[in-house]
């Protein structure tokens, strides 16, 4: 899982101090807090994504399916509409649609009003995947919400986390 690739585990005080001194430039306690937040984020993601992973569905394909399920045009959505809704680039949407199409979850059709536009819509298998997985994902989200103290607490936390993500500048690459 994702946890295996990120340095957010319990790395021990000696290694934590070494990383703080040699790599991060942060005091040990701040680096420990960053690692703890990362570990919690990964744990939350794994908790919510577990049913998707078990079904062989990536989070990107799940977002695509949910976007198509709740869009308003019965003929489907164009790649650019999906990209706008999901706030990702069109080539990323195209690759995700390719994989979902190969798995039989979505289908492409030509727009009857504009030959240049391809529409993407759920197949019955895609609909069935949502019907199966959505209750499982929702139960996990609700359990997580309850663990945080219920809806007011999770709304505040989500707002705060989203504001922090938007305000944070991406780290510079050191490669």
N, C-alpha and C positions, 0 to 999 in steps of 0.2 A: 504494500500500500504506500501511499504518499509519505507516511511517517518514516519509512525506511530511507528516504532520500533527503530528509531535512534535519538540520542539527538542533532539533527541539526536544530531544530526550533528556533524561537525567544523565548529564555527562560527568558529574562528579566535581568536587571543589577544585582539585588540582588542575584538571583540564580546563575548567571554566576560567580559572585565574590565568592560565597560559594563553587561552584565546583572548581574554580581555587585554592582557599586556602586549601580546605579539600581533594581534590582528585587528581588534575592534577600536582601540583607543577609548573605550568606555570603562568606567569603574566596574568592578566585578558585580556589585549589587544591581547596577543598571543592566548589565549584560544578562544576568540571571533573570531579571524581570522580562527582558525581551524574549529570552528563550522560553520562559514560562507562558508568555502570551502566545508565542508561536505554537507551543505544544498544545495549548488549549484550543487554538484555532484549528489545528490539524485534527484534534480529537473531535471537535464539533463537526467538521467537514466529514470525517469518517463515519460518525454516528448517523448523520443525515443521508450520506451517499451509500451506505451499506446495501440497502435494497437495490439501488441502481447497479452497483458493482456486481451483486449476485445475479442480476438479470443480464449482465454483459453490456450494460448501457453506460456510456461515459456521461459525465455531467454536462458536457457540451451538447450531446444528442438529446439529453433530457430537456435542456432549456429550449432546444429547437422544437421538440415535440409539444412542449407546453405552450410555446409561442404560437405554433400552428393551431393548436386546440382552441385557443381563445382569441384568435384573430377574427375579424368580422366578415371577410369575403368567403363565401362557400366554395369558390373556385380555388382558394388557396392564397398564398402570399408570394410576392416576387422576392428574389434574392436581396434586392436593395431594401425592400420593406422589412424583411427579417433582420438584415444587418442593422437597420435603424432601430428596430424594436429591441434587439439584444445588445445594441451598442458595441458591435464588433465589426471588423472589416469584411467586405464582400467575399474576398478569397477564402477567409476562414469559414464563412457561411457555406460557400460552395463545397469546400472539403467536408464539412459536417453533413451537408445534404447528400453528398456522394456516398458517405459511409452509411447513413440512415437509409438511403435508397437501396444500396446493396443488401442491407439487412431486411428490406421489405417493409420498412416503417413509414416511408414517405414515397410519394410519386411526383414526377414532374409532368406538367402538361403545358402546352402552348396557350398563351392568353388569346382568347377568341377576338379581342378588340385590338390587340397589338402584337403582331407576329414576332417582334423583337424581344418580347417579355416571356419568360418562362415562369409558370406558377408552380409552387410546391404545396402539396396538401398531404394530410395524413392518410394512410391506408387503413383498412380495418385492423390490421395487425398493430399499427401505431396507436390507434384508438384503444385497442385492448391493452396495450402496454401501459398507457396512462391510467386506464381504469383499474389495472392491477396494482400499479406502483404508487399512485397518488395517495391512497389511504395510508399506506405504510410510511411514506415520507411525511405526510401530515401528522401522523401519530408521533413520529420522532421529533418533529418541530414543536408540537404541543408539549411533549415531555420535557424538551429542552427549555421551553418557555416557563413551564411550571417550576423547573429546577432553579430558574433565575428569579422566581417570585411572582410569576404571572405576567399578563400582558402589559401593564404599565411599566414594569421594570424592563421587559425585553424591548419595548418600543424606545424607551430612553437609551438603553444600551445600543440598540441598532442605530439610532440617530447619532449617538456619540461616535460609534465605530465608523459609520459612513462619513461623517464630517472629518474624522481623523485621517481616513484613507484619502479623501479628496484633498486635504491640506498637506499631506506628506509628499515630499518630493521623492521620486524614485532614486534609489541609490545608484551611484556611478558604477559602471562596470570596471572591474579591475583586470580583465583578461587582456 
